């Protein structure tokens, strides 16, 4: 049976460059309400950058944590064309990927 983390990584691979998802949306995509567990899976992602954990943000639009530092996550998202101001995605709905 596929592990919880692997299910998260598999779903996350569908999020294209220039798009983001939330911990909550990713949790729902793998049929759970364990949003924090999704965050833990992202923090332990052994497949980065092929599995783009930097594209997962808080439901409030804040970028949130990143194993390599929040500033690096912000740089990576900006490089993909996502506008961020004061640690928050500007016009989040514009970039949001729906599973």
Buried (B, 14 or more C-beta within 10 A) or exposed (E): EEEBBBBBBEBBEEBEEEBBBBBBBBBBBBEBEBBEBBBEBBEEBEEBEEBBBBBBBBEEBBBBBBEEEEEEBBBBBEEBEBEBEEBBBEEBEEBBBEE
